[in-house]
Every structure is written in C-alpha cells, then in structure tokens.
C-alpha cells in the first residue's frame, strides 16, 4: 500500500511536508502542495482518517446538511464539496433532512451535537434561532450555500440582483406584459431565495413603470411538474403575458412545456428566461442567468479546510457571479410580432 514515504520520495520533499500538505496545514507553498497532491493521486495514496484524527484531535469528516438529494443544485454542490475534500483525506458525512421536523431534530441532537464532524456546510436551509445557538456553542466552522441566513455566513448569488437582471433582459427586448413563476416558501428551507427573486422581479417592473399582475405571479415549487401546472393557469387565459421570468431553469422548462401544450410558440408568442444554467437548459434552448453550484460547493469546502488549518475565519459572506446566456427561448417583442 502506498504511504507518505512513497509520496515524499517521488516529490523530493520530507515526509513532514507531505503530511502538512495533505492535511491542509499552513507553511507549505501552493506549488509544493499542488505537486504533492498530484503525486498522491497518481500513486493512489489514501490518507488514514484515524491517524490524522489522532494527531489533530479531529474527526477528519465534514458534515453536509441537505434538504434532500434529489435536486440538481444540491447534487452539484455536493460534487464540488467532495472534490475538494477527498484529496485532503476528509470524508463527507451527508445529513439528509427531508422537510420533516423529526429529521432536523435527529441531525442536530443526535449527530452533529455528538461531535461527529469538524465543520458544517448547509445547503439552502434556514436555521432556527435554537439551531444557530447550538452550532455556535460547539464552535464548528459553518457556512451556508444557497441563500442568506441570519447570523451565518453564506455563499451564493445576489438573489435580488439576478432576478432583476433576468426581468430587465425581457424588458430590454420590448416586453411589457411579463409574468413571474416563483418558488414556494417551503417549511425549513431558505425562504429568502424565493422572496428576494420575487422582489427583484417586482423592482424591475416597477422601475420600468410596468404592472405586476397578481394572476401572472404564480408559484412552481422549483420543480418542472409543479411549474408546468402553475404555468398552465397563467397562460390559459384570454389576456396572457408575452414573457415569463422563472426563478429557476426547471420552472422555466415547466413553463415551456405548458406553452407547448397550449399551442403557444416559444419564443414566437412567449419568451421565457430562467436562472441556473441547469444541464437541461441547453437541451431546451433556454435563455438563463447562469450560476455554478459545483464551484460554490468547492469554495465552501475550501473555506472550511482553511479555517480548520488555522487560517483566519472569513467573516463575510461571498456573493458569486452570474452570467447571462442567451439562447432561443427569448426574442424581442417586435421580432415576435413580425
């Protein structure tokens, strides 16, 4: 079995340097750290979690709390986290909450509070005051990916700004009758994501002097099936919008499916824009504001590893960039009319 001595021999550094590099400890240059990681991967070296834990007093495991594991955003973030942790000899312990209260109780009182992990990364959750106090009392480095949470750092997009930008794109194409397909405020999940995206849409409409019509503002639960049903209600009327901003790509795809079912051409009679750049966005030729959940997960894991290695804690939240990707689901109102 490959050991630290083998990695040290190949890279020409001491075993102590190899150990520090693979454990993410300071005082190792980035070039040396990269060379050691590459050699370790090439040789098939697997760090011993038990040995590392005895040396540092850590579990060599990071807890990742997710609402469920069925959605693209969550799995993409998890892949980014795991890719960052594996070379450092860290295990990922997944806590799948569902949305039932007893599952949250199980995680916080039986798992995390038993000190089974060294740090906590939470995805799209809104912690209660009691849960925040429990985490603070244990001293775990903690970060949330996917929406701001009071009292905790987070990594994510500017929810308000990205929604406003998506709506302004439609306005810039000449659309004035614009509907919004938003997410529901599910119990236990981060309510600020759908709230801020709805507010961003409303602000863009207000700034342009356009009306926000209640019948054109519906919820789709961030899923294709529910969004399709909601969009059918929005579009199957005499006066319908000429464009729809959906708060996620999956909901935008649901709107496109509803339009097809009703015989409404996209983008000829209806322009549709989403947020995410979901893998299906390219398949459906969907215009979107792209984000990178994989990179967000990797950044979250990197932040936690740095802090566990003694680096100063990053006190501020991190807002990641989005980029407009124009595809065939949107067009100018004039061109559609022509």
C-alpha positions as CSV (number, residue, x, y, z in Angstrom):
1,X,0.0,0.0,0.0
2,X,1.3,3.5,-0.9
3,X,2.4,5.5,2.1
4,X,3.6,9.0,2.9
5,X,7.2,7.9,2.4
6,X,6.4,6.9,-1.3
7,X,4.9,10.3,-2.0
8,X,7.9,12.1,-0.3
9,X,10.3,10.1,-2.4
10,X,8.6,10.9,-5.7
11,X,8.3,14.6,-4.9
12,X,11.7,15.0,-3.2
13,X,10.3,16.6,0.0
14,X,10.2,15.4,3.6
15,X,7.5,13.2,4.9
16,X,6.6,16.0,7.3
17,X,6.0,18.3,4.4
18,X,3.9,15.7,2.6
19,X,1.8,15.3,5.8
20,X,1.3,19.0,6.2
21,X,0.3,19.5,2.6
22,X,-2.2,16.6,2.5
23,X,-3.8,17.7,5.8
24,X,-4.2,21.3,4.5
25,X,-1.9,22.8,7.2
26,X,-0.1,26.1,6.6
27,X,3.6,26.8,5.8
28,X,3.6,24.8,2.5
29,X,3.8,26.7,-0.7
30,X,1.0,26.3,-3.2
31,X,3.3,24.9,-5.9
32,X,4.6,22.3,-3.5
33,X,1.1,21.5,-2.2
34,X,-0.1,21.0,-5.8
35,X,2.8,18.8,-6.7
36,X,2.2,16.6,-3.6
37,X,-1.5,16.2,-4.3
38,X,-0.9,15.3,-7.9
39,X,1.8,12.7,-6.8
40,X,-0.5,11.3,-4.1
41,X,-3.4,10.9,-6.6
42,X,-1.1,9.3,-9.2
43,X,0.3,6.8,-6.7
44,X,-3.1,6.0,-5.3
45,X,-2.2,7.2,-1.8
46,X,-5.2,7.3,0.6
47,X,-4.7,9.2,3.9
48,X,-5.6,7.4,7.1
49,X,-8.5,9.3,8.7
50,X,-7.8,7.5,12.0
51,X,-4.2,8.5,12.1
52,X,-4.9,12.1,11.1
53,X,-7.6,12.3,13.8
54,X,-5.3,11.1,16.5
55,X,-2.7,13.6,15.5
56,X,-5.0,16.6,15.3
57,X,-7.9,15.7,17.6
58,X,-10.3,15.9,14.6
59,X,-12.8,13.5,13.1
60,X,-11.4,14.2,9.6
61,X,-15.1,14.4,8.4
62,X,-17.2,17.3,7.3
63,X,-21.0,17.4,7.8
64,X,-23.1,18.5,4.8
65,X,-26.7,19.1,5.6
66,X,-29.1,19.0,2.7
67,X,-32.9,19.3,2.4
68,X,-32.9,16.3,0.0
69,X,-30.6,14.7,-2.5
70,X,-33.0,14.6,-5.5
71,X,-32.4,18.1,-7.0
72,X,-29.7,19.1,-9.4
73,X,-28.5,22.1,-7.4
74,X,-27.9,20.1,-4.2
75,X,-26.1,17.2,-6.0
76,X,-23.9,19.7,-8.0
77,X,-22.9,21.4,-4.7
78,X,-22.1,18.1,-3.1
79,X,-19.9,17.1,-6.0
80,X,-17.9,20.3,-5.6
81,X,-17.6,19.7,-1.8
82,X,-16.4,16.1,-2.3
83,X,-13.9,17.0,-5.0
84,X,-12.3,19.5,-2.6
85,X,-12.3,17.3,0.5
86,X,-11.1,13.9,-1.0
87,X,-7.5,15.0,-1.7
88,X,-7.2,16.3,1.8
89,X,-8.2,13.0,3.4
90,X,-11.6,14.3,4.6
91,X,-14.8,12.3,4.5
92,X,-18.1,13.8,3.7
93,X,-20.9,12.9,6.1
94,X,-24.3,13.6,4.5
95,X,-27.2,14.6,6.6
96,X,-30.4,14.3,4.5
97,X,-33.1,16.2,6.4
98,X,-36.1,16.0,4.2
99,X,-38.5,18.7,5.4
100,X,-39.9,16.8,8.4
101,X,-39.3,18.3,11.8
102,X,-38.2,15.0,13.4
103,X,-35.4,14.7,10.8
104,X,-34.0,18.1,11.8
105,X,-34.2,17.0,15.5
106,X,-32.3,13.8,14.7
107,X,-29.5,15.7,12.9
108,X,-29.0,18.4,15.4
109,X,-29.4,16.5,18.6
110,X,-28.1,13.0,17.8
111,X,-25.5,13.5,15.1
112,X,-24.0,17.0,14.8
113,X,-24.1,17.5,18.6
114,X,-22.3,14.3,19.2
115,X,-19.3,16.0,17.6
116,X,-19.0,13.5,14.7
117,X,-17.7,16.3,12.3
118,X,-15.2,19.1,12.3
119,X,-17.2,21.6,10.3
120,X,-20.7,22.0,8.8
121,X,-21.8,23.1,5.4
122,X,-25.6,23.5,4.9
123,X,-27.4,23.8,1.6
124,X,-30.4,26.1,1.2
125,X,-31.6,25.8,4.8
126,X,-32.9,28.4,7.2
127,X,-31.7,27.6,10.7
128,X,-33.9,28.3,13.7
129,X,-32.5,30.5,16.5
130,X,-32.0,27.4,18.6
131,X,-30.1,25.6,15.9
132,X,-27.8,28.6,15.3
133,X,-27.1,28.7,19.1
134,X,-26.3,25.0,19.1
135,X,-23.8,25.4,16.3
136,X,-22.2,28.5,17.8
137,X,-21.8,26.7,21.2
138,X,-19.9,23.9,19.5
139,X,-17.5,26.2,17.7
140,X,-17.8,24.4,14.4
141,X,-16.8,26.4,11.3
142,X,-20.1,26.7,9.5
143,X,-21.2,28.1,6.1
144,X,-24.4,28.0,4.1
145,X,-24.5,27.5,0.4
146,X,-27.6,28.8,-1.5
147,X,-29.2,31.9,0.1
148,X,-28.5,34.2,3.1
149,X,-29.2,33.1,6.6
150,X,-29.4,35.5,9.6
151,X,-26.3,35.1,11.8
152,X,-24.4,32.8,9.5
153,X,-22.1,33.2,6.5
154,X,-23.3,32.1,3.1
155,X,-22.1,31.6,-0.4
156,X,-24.5,32.3,-3.2
157,X,-25.7,34.6,-5.9
158,X,-27.3,38.0,-5.4
159,X,-30.8,36.7,-5.4
160,X,-32.4,40.1,-5.8
161,X,-30.0,41.3,-8.4
162,X,-30.1,38.2,-10.6
163,X,-33.9,38.2,-10.6
164,X,-33.9,41.9,-11.5
165,X,-31.3,41.3,-14.3
166,X,-33.4,38.5,-15.8
167,X,-36.5,40.6,-15.8
168,X,-34.7,43.6,-17.2
169,X,-33.5,41.4,-20.1
170,X,-37.1,40.8,-21.0
171,X,-37.9,44.5,-20.7
172,X,-35.0,45.3,-22.9
173,X,-36.4,43.1,-25.5
174,X,-39.6,45.2,-25.5
175,X,-41.8,43.1,-23.4
176,X,-44.2,44.9,-21.1
177,X,-46.6,42.0,-20.1
178,X,-44.2,39.9,-18.1
179,X,-45.3,37.1,-15.7
180,X,-43.3,35.6,-12.8
181,X,-43.1,31.9,-12.0
182,X,-41.6,31.8,-8.5
183,X,-40.6,29.2,-6.0
184,X,-42.7,28.3,-2.9
185,X,-41.5,29.1,0.6
186,X,-41.2,25.5,1.8
187,X,-41.0,24.9,5.5
188,X,-37.4,24.6,6.8
189,X,-35.9,25.8,3.5
190,X,-34.3,29.2,2.9
191,X,-37.3,31.5,2.3
192,X,-35.2,34.4,1.3
193,X,-34.4,32.8,-2.1
194,X,-37.9,32.9,-3.5
195,X,-38.7,36.1,-1.6
196,X,-35.7,38.0,-3.0
197,X,-36.2,36.7,-6.5
198,X,-39.8,37.8,-6.4
199,X,-38.7,41.2,-5.1
200,X,-36.1,41.6,-7.8
201,X,-38.7,40.9,-10.5
202,X,-41.1,43.4,-8.9
203,X,-38.5,46.1,-8.6
204,X,-37.5,45.8,-12.3
205,X,-41.2,46.0,-13.3
206,X,-41.7,49.0,-11.0
207,X,-38.6,50.8,-12.3
208,X,-39.9,50.4,-15.8
209,X,-43.4,51.6,-14.9
210,X,-44.9,48.2,-15.7
211,X,-47.8,46.5,-13.9
212,X,-47.3,43.4,-11.8
213,X,-50.5,41.5,-12.3
214,X,-51.4,39.0,-9.5
215,X,-52.8,36.4,-11.9
216,X,-49.4,36.4,-13.7
217,X,-47.4,35.8,-10.5
218,X,-47.7,32.1,-9.6
219,X,-45.6,29.6,-7.7
220,X,-44.0,26.4,-9.1
221,X,-42.0,24.9,-6.2
222,X,-38.7,24.9,-8.1
223,X,-39.8,21.8,-10.0
224,X,-40.8,21.1,-13.6
225,X,-44.1,19.3,-12.9
226,X,-45.5,21.9,-10.4
227,X,-44.2,24.7,-12.6
228,X,-46.0,23.3,-15.6
229,X,-49.3,23.2,-13.8
230,X,-48.8,26.7,-12.5
231,X,-47.9,28.0,-15.9
232,X,-51.0,26.4,-17.4
233,X,-53.1,28.5,-15.1
234,X,-51.1,31.6,-16.0
235,X,-51.2,31.1,-19.8
236,X,-54.6,29.5,-20.4
237,X,-56.4,32.8,-20.3
238,X,-57.6,35.4,-22.8
239,X,-55.0,38.0,-21.7
240,X,-51.7,36.3,-21.1
241,X,-48.2,37.6,-20.7
242,X,-45.8,37.8,-23.7
243,X,-42.8,36.8,-21.5
244,X,-42.2,34.9,-18.3
245,X,-39.3,35.1,-15.8
246,X,-39.0,31.9,-13.9
247,X,-37.0,31.8,-10.7
248,X,-35.2,28.6,-11.8
249,X,-34.5,26.8,-15.0
250,X,-36.5,23.8,-14.0
251,X,-39.6,26.1,-13.6
252,X,-38.8,27.8,-16.9
253,X,-38.8,24.4,-18.6
254,X,-42.2,23.7,-16.9
255,X,-43.4,27.0,-18.4
256,X,-42.1,26.0,-21.9
257,X,-43.9,22.6,-21.6
258,X,-47.1,24.3,-20.6
259,X,-46.8,26.7,-23.6
260,X,-46.3,23.8,-26.0
261,X,-49.4,22.0,-24.5
262,X,-51.5,25.1,-25.1
263,X,-50.1,25.6,-28.7
264,X,-48.2,28.8,-27.7
265,X,-44.9,29.1,-29.6
266,X,-41.7,29.9,-27.8
267,X,-40.3,32.4,-28.4
268,X,-42.7,33.5,-31.2
269,X,-45.6,34.1,-28.7
270,X,-43.9,33.8,-25.4
271,X,-40.3,34.5,-24.3
272,X,-39.0,32.5,-21.3
273,X,-36.0,33.1,-19.1
274,X,-34.7,31.2,-16.0
275,X,-31.9,31.1,-13.5
276,X,-29.2,28.4,-13.1
277,X,-27.9,27.0,-16.4
278,X,-29.2,23.6,-15.5
279,X,-27.9,20.9,-17.8
280,X,-31.4,20.7,-19.4
281,X,-31.2,24.5,-20.2
282,X,-29.1,23.8,-23.3
283,X,-31.4,20.9,-24.4
284,X,-34.4,23.2,-24.2
285,X,-32.5,26.1,-25.8
286,X,-33.4,28.2,-22.7
287,X,-32.1,31.7,-22.0
288,X,-30.8,31.8,-18.4
289,X,-28.7,33.6,-15.8
290,X,-26.0,31.0,-15.2
291,X,-24.6,30.1,-11.8
292,X,-22.1,27.4,-10.9
293,X,-23.2,25.3,-7.8
294,X,-20.2,22.9,-8.2
295,X,-17.8,25.9,-7.7
296,X,-19.9,27.1,-4.8
297,X,-19.5,23.8,-3.1
298,X,-15.8,23.6,-3.7
299,X,-15.4,27.1,-2.3
300,X,-17.4,26.3,0.8
301,X,-15.2,23.2,1.5
302,X,-12.0,25.2,0.8
303,X,-13.1,27.8,3.3
304,X,-13.8,25.2,6.0
305,X,-10.5,23.4,5.4
306,X,-8.5,26.7,5.6
307,X,-10.1,27.6,8.9
308,X,-9.5,24.1,10.3
309,X,-5.9,24.5,9.3
310,X,-5.6,27.7,11.4
311,X,-6.3,30.4,8.8
312,X,-8.3,33.4,10.0
313,X,-12.0,32.9,9.6
314,X,-13.6,34.7,6.7
315,X,-16.3,36.7,8.5
316,X,-18.1,38.0,5.4
317,X,-20.5,36.1,3.1
318,X,-19.4,35.5,-0.5
319,X,-21.5,36.6,-3.5
320,X,-20.7,34.7,-6.6
321,X,-21.1,36.0,-10.2
322,X,-23.8,35.0,-12.7
323,X,-23.7,35.4,-16.4
324,X,-26.5,35.9,-19.0
325,X,-26.6,33.1,-21.6
326,X,-28.9,34.0,-24.4
327,X,-30.4,31.1,-26.2
328,X,-33.5,30.6,-28.3
329,X,-36.3,30.9,-25.7
330,X,-36.3,34.7,-25.8
331,X,-36.7,37.2,-28.6
332,X,-37.7,40.8,-29.0
333,X,-41.4,41.6,-28.9
334,X,-41.1,43.4,-32.2
335,X,-39.5,40.4,-33.9
336,X,-42.1,38.1,-32.4
337,X,-44.9,40.3,-33.7
338,X,-43.3,40.5,-37.1
